[in-house]
Amino acid sequence: MSAVTRAATRRRILQGMMGGAAVTVGLPFLDCFLNGNGTALAATNAQLPVVFGSWFWGCGLTPGRWEPQSLGAGYKLPVELQKLASFRDQLTIFSGMKVFMDGKPPTPHQTGHQGILTGHVPKPGVKADYASLDVLISDQIGTKTRFRSLEVTGSGNARDTLSRRSASVQNPSEVSPMALYNRIFGPEFKDPNAAAFTPDPKVMVRKSVLSSISEERAALAKNLGSADKARLDQYFTSLRQLENQLEIELQKPAPMAACTHPGKPEETVQGLEVNAAVKNVKLMSDLIAHALACGQTRVFNVAFADATSSVRKPGETATHHILTHEEAIDEKLGYQPRAQWFNDIIMGSLADTASALRNVREGDGTLLDRTLLLATSETGFAKIHSLENIPMMIIGKAGGRIKGGQHIQAKGDPATRVGLTVQQVMGVPASSWGTESLETSKTFTELLA
Amino acid sequence: MKLVFAKAGLFVAAAVALAACSPAGGGKENASASATTAMTASQAGGPAIMRRLTQEQYEQIIADVFGSTITLGGRFEPDVRENGLLAVGSGQVSVTAAGLEQYDVMARNVAAQVTDEKRRATLLPCAPKDAKAADDACARETLSKVGRLLYRRPLTQAEIDGRVAKAAEGAVKLKSYYAGLEASLAGMLVSPQFLFREELVEADPSRKGMTRLNGYTKAARLSFFLWNAGPDDELLRAAETGEIHTAKGLTKQVDRMLASPRLKEGTRAFFTDMLEFDRFGTLAKDAAIYPKFNFKAAQEAQEQTLRTIVDHTVTQNADYRDLFTTRKTYLTRLLGAIYRVPVDQPTGWVPYEFPENGGQAGILTQVSFVALHSHPGRTSPTLRGKALREVLLCQKVPDPPGNVDFKIVQETSNPSFKTVRQRLNAHATEAMCKGCHKITDPMGLALENFDTIGGYRTNENGAPIDTSGELDGIKFNDAAGLGKAVHDHPGTTSCLVNRVYSYAVGRVATPSEKDWVKTNLEKRFAEDGYKVPQLFRRIVTSDTFFRVIPPAEKPPAEKLAGKTAAAEKLIQTGELK
């Protein structure tokens, strides 16, 4: 993007209006940003809508090997993040992030991500109804797209998901690239750039049938206790979303210049063998990138594997998780070499997802430029299930809303500060977030552009 | 709000913790939960609850109503396990947007097949006067017949009117009666009335001021419990006439259901749930180290155990406890290769009895247990011991603590530690680890003759394996001894009874029900010689099973309950640490 042009852009107006301090204000989509054929949108891609993605992996990284030595911009890329070297300019690293327990006993490999992604650590045996960060964000930016969000995992197990609306609604992950392809790009996909559009009468009939189910809601709810009633309400929330999906299918989609149809992915084997996990994440990231470019969704969540990181190297008797606990720290190297091998693989997989977004050219930028990809683990040191110094990163520029390429170090701050900052960047009207010691109203203003 | 929360905390404290993960820890907070019970066992009951159909139930209903050749072509969102059972989880989950999207895919697939030209003549009760136009009479007949089976009750007037109207609207818009019917039927298949089992209550005419489950709900409880299927026509008829509310009418239905071959399906479904066989779906073993173990082996391993259990408990009507000592089972050629037993028959199952002193005894030594509770490339006495306690004895093993110094465990790459026992002993010198591992390892180590896929071995890395172990004070030398100890353990039968009851009602038992289970059902199970079908009969013919107590009595969400009274006692007396 040209640095000398001073023409009006949405971003510049935002900056001027808010003095760069906050960006939670909605802005009308002015016609002057569009030329006749809509290509101006793609040419200044900061004006295409922002995208939020989360990327989770278990068992963290090696303490001391992923935190940059210097603060702010211009840090030297640490050894365990070398796989992300090509994203260096838009990679912000958060170190020193902590999840506070307030005396509650931790559940290993669960407490960390619960604190980071829901802002709440439940008491043992108590079911917490806190929604995850991505759901709070999709409520803000994902209601007008065909899919409110897309979840995938490389583990082969649909249960490996951290996206949740409540304790009884945990959004399952797609595990197969082929199934994900069929879901997004199957017969119901409407090419936004197609010249002709005729609404499908079958879809109209289906939508009408679904609305009639909503009409029976009151009669059903009257017999239920409060907990069951809440579950029925959640069913109807999902039903509304399905109706919305059909409503979108009945409208001519807005053209998306960068939208291309991906080819059918190959059939793959799913499971915890680490190469299979990497391959499936890569294929599904590519499909997600196409879905974003085609306006099918604006929110996605990747879980590399399960939260314990039970991935394994073929022929090895120990999994990544077992190695983090059992492998001795090599005194000469200062780390656990066999466990560390997985860290490189996993960071490579994160790079695959970021690359898939960067590979989509939109005007003179890329899809990654309008994305905020939040990568997080659940422990600062897997060997002892530490909840201190948990690795967290942001890749992407969120449509110019954030400054990338920094090292931000917290001094005993709750990890929820990152989550709150991200929510505000994504336009969620939240001034504080989290419970007990995880509650915070402080954001990282140095991140904001 | 605050008050309620404080109370919830109390319940949790009372119901949990086998022992804390510290050497000084112990289940000190074991105030008896039943002390807070206002109801006596003779008035025991619980709230009605709404359950989401499980994947198997959904599939069974579609097969029963439309035939087994109908394909679904969609994916189910995962069922969730709570308090040891998916059946309990089914009473706590809702439907996610992605899940409903898939239900919608399946609903449309099913409806399209039911109304297609090949099937409509056999599956549908009537044909329209004009296939290009709406036909309300025929649509009404079809949708009310199908709807009664799908909703497990007759449709209300508003429901049937709505469905017929939508079929007509679709027929007009799409110029086809069958396209309209298809759309309306698909709607029925994504509706909450089908996907959730709502339990309806009514005033109990025999007890003034009390409520009971209505007849259709009773029928559904019976059939999902005993058959893992929706109620059949005969059960719905008994509900319609009210016969199901009389002792005689109920007994007639129960006799019929227990005598049906479908009881085997129901028994299978219960044990599949209790033994956590859903986890086989994602179980993998390292192909480089264990080439014999593949997807098929995983399937057959489950099937072996289920066949053993169904044959033993239903066909033979034998003592449940003997499942932990019996050497009788069924094998395929593939499983024979893992057990190193020649199986002549190239395909299918053959009955087989392992030799005495051959190492194999009871379902704990079967591939389905030792392989499911292992790592992909190595065994884990800790995982096996934990599964034994949690799955078969209904105890809760605490999670390992955070921020523990694992210094000692680092030594495990030391080449002088050849066996798992040696490696685990290294843990035991660390006080923080010792507390937990003492709960799980001594029984898990007795299964060390079975490698991670269930193959028999006598040494590991060249060192002989020591299989001596202990379970709650009973010492033994090998897996057969462990099987005997589990056979004799009071927790074994008490756990089964509690799990079966919880499975049948789809939730954690209320305090009054727990009291009743302990003082009545567990006793009867012993008197009946630990016969599983008889246990089912005792439950479904009891007043407790159908008695509705408003949700106020329901204990707050307690995730860790489900530990048996026997285990509680062992903790109190300090026998279990």
Interface residues (C-beta under 8 A of the other chain):
Chain A: M101 P105 P106 T107 P108 T111 K123 P124 G125 V126 K127 R148 E151 S155 G156 N157 A158 R159 R165 S166 A167 S168 V169 Q170 N171 P172 A179 R183 P201 K202 M204 V205 R206 S208 V209 L210 S212 I213 E215 E216 A219 L220 N223 L224 G225 S226 A227 D228 R231 L232 Q234 Y235 T237 S238 L239 Q241 L242 Q245 G271 L272 E273 S310 R312 P314 G315 E316 T317 A318 T319 I322 H325 E326 E327 A328 I329 K383 I384 H385 S386 L387
Chain B: A8 G9 V12 A15 V16 P47 A48 I49 M50 R75 E77 P78 V80 Q92 V93 S94 V95 T96 A97 A98 G99 L100 E101 D104 R108 T156 A158 E159 G162 R163 A165 K166 E169 G170 K173 L174 A179 G180 A183 S184 A186 G187 V190 S191 P192 Q193 L195 F196 E198 L200 V201 G281 T282 A284 D286 A287 A288 I289 H375 P376 G377 R378 D399 P400 P401 G402 N403 V404 D405 F406 V409 Q410 E411 T412 S413 P551 A557 E558 K559 L560
